[in-house]
Every structure is written in structure tokens, then in C-alpha cells.
Amino acid sequence: MNSSSSPITINSNVDIPPCLAVVVPVYNEENTIAAILDVILEQHPVMEVIVVDDGSNDKTYEIVCQKAEKDLRIKLFKLDYNQGKGAALRTGFMNVSAPYVIIQDADLEYDPTEYYMLLKPVLMNKADVVYGSRFLGFGTHRVLYYWHSLGNHFLTMLSNMATNLNLTDMETCYKLFRKEVLDKIKIEENRFGFEPEITAKVSKLNLRIYEVPISYYGRTYDEGKKIGWKDGVYAFLCILKYNFFK
């Protein structure tokens, strides 16, 4: 997927015109959704923000509605019941119009001020897909769960063995795509199996894939972290399914 655009100099968010769709799946994030939207909307590359409420039963939907009334870049969709991150992303991707798309969780673990770093390889016509790696040694990283980190490394290793990629962080939230890449991929997983599924499907399209180091402000389970060991087991099954049986 080559572009005819010439290389450009990118050193900050302000060097990039609005060209990015930010897809935000949310489920019961009333404590953080307003704050993350404020930061997202401050970023110069952001052209539109696709928020998909995955059946929240708190005030998340109402808060986003209020934000959307003040900024027309916010497009809000609501699923009738909680289906999972993959289902919310599937809805979000279907409603994107910007040429580039990034995934953003609503829990403040990832920093939108770093969008320009993920966009840089794409805009310089070097990449079609960019993953933001929490394990490449850049920026601020909160110290949290050893076994959770080990699980991430293990799943990334298994995914790499199946795809023949050398990613360092398959499970990262920050995945940025050219829109035409997503148009070629059908998302089947409803929950956290999305991460190994999209990685397997991207690997089969003969694309230029890059990683860039990012900061990570992880949260604890008491603070609302949702992914657990059962999701890790299912991710392993998805690695097998989408690499060898699909």
C-alpha cells in the first residue's frame, strides 16, 4: 500500500493537519470519559472522535452526550447491551470517515498527546499500520502487576511465532491504521480477542507494520481495570484460531 505523498517533517502534534479518527469504546467509564475526551480533542491531528458506548449502566452515555453537543467532532453510538471491546470497535470502524484511525481506551492509561508519534511513520509513507509499544523503553510507565506483564509478553511471543512478526506488544491499545486497511478486515471477535485477531489478519495482508514506544499509565483492578486471566486464555485460543484455522 504505497502512497504518492512525499515525506514531511513531523516533530509535534501541531505539524499534522486534522486527519485522524479516534475510536473510543467505553463501558462504565463515568469517572474518566470527560477527562480523556478533553485531552483527545486538544490534539491537532484529531478530525473526529467515534465514541461507542458498550451498554454502560452508569452516566457515561449522558456525559458523552453533553460533550458531543459542544464539539461536533464527537460522534456517539450506543450498543443495546454490553457486548465487549471488539463489538464496540466494529461499530466504531464502520462509522469512520478520516483517512487514519487509532484506538483509544477511555481509562487514562494511554496518552493522546503521543498521537503524532504513531502517525509519523504513516505520514512519511513508511507504514500502513503502527502499534504503540509499552515495552520499548520510552516515557513514563507506572509500575504494576508482574504476572500481568509476563502474560502480555507471553501472548506477544505466541502471536509472533504464529504471524512471523517481531512485535514487542501485541496487546497494546494503541493501534493505528490507514482506513483502507480496516476496510479490508472483518472483525469477528466481540471481546478482548480482538487484539490477536486484528494482528493475525494484518499479518496476512503484506503490510508495512511499525512500532513506536509510548508511555503507559496503567490502572489497578480497584481503579477499574477490566481484563483478567480468562481473557488471556481466550487470547491464546484466538491466536490459534485466526492464524491457523481462518
Secondary structure, 3 states (H helix, E strand, C coil): CCCCCCCCCCCCHHHCCCCEEEEEEECCCCCCHHHHHHHHHCCCCEEEEEEEECCCCCCHHHHHHHHHHHCCCEEEEECCCCCCHHHHHHHHHHCCCCCEEEECCCCCCCCHHHHHHHHHHHHCCCCCEEEEECCCCCCCECCCCHHHHHHHHHHHHHHHHHHCCCCCCCCCCCEEEEHHHHHCCCCCCCCCCHHHHHHHHHHCCCCCEEEEECCECCCCCCCCCCCCHHHHHHHHHHHHHHHHCC
